[in-house]
Amino acid sequence: MKAIVLTLVLGSLSLCSAREWRGIIPLKSTRADVEKLLGRPVNPDWARYELADEDVIFEYSKYGCAQPPTVSGWPIPPIEGWNVQPDIVLFIRVILHKQVPLASILKDKTAFKKVRGDSDVTSHFLYLDEEAGFAIDLNGDSEEEFVRGYNYMPTAKDKYLRCP
């Protein structure tokens, strides 16, 4: 089992420079591409897939740069921020079922910037490579860092697609 997880993790890291997950590329791939690869999710409003060793969550564009419609009594959601058609993959989050030590899969951290994760947990960090559109989601401090998962996002070269 450990060998399978390590193979998956190393395979995922090798995709880092390509900024894709199993051929799915943020701002390029569509919901149809994802469903061709993985099938329809159980809940179409929540594009989450439970795989053998990981869960994968996809975030899709819905409104592009247009203001989302208002719903009486609800706060207005923020503009998504990407000038792309509906149903384009914006973000992919991979959550490993079993955390692995970062040191066992990543020796050179120079391409990454360590940033605090967006949670209240003080031991949650990301190793972020904005150029490649990739982040390693970590649990732990600098002595004991464990990989929780991976995030695939638009690259620095994709900034031209940001909404004004």
KABEL-V924974 format. One line per field, one symbol per residue. phi: phi as a letter, one per 40 degrees, with the letter a starting at -180 (. if undefined). A space follows every 50 residues. Layout:
phi=???
This chain:
phi=.ccccccccccccccdccfbbfgcbdgbcbdccccccbgccdbccbcbbc bdbabbbbbbcbbgccccccbdgbccccccgbcbcdgcccabbbbccbcb cddcbbcbcccbbcbcccbcccccbbcbbcccgaabcbbhcccbbbccib bbadccccdccccc
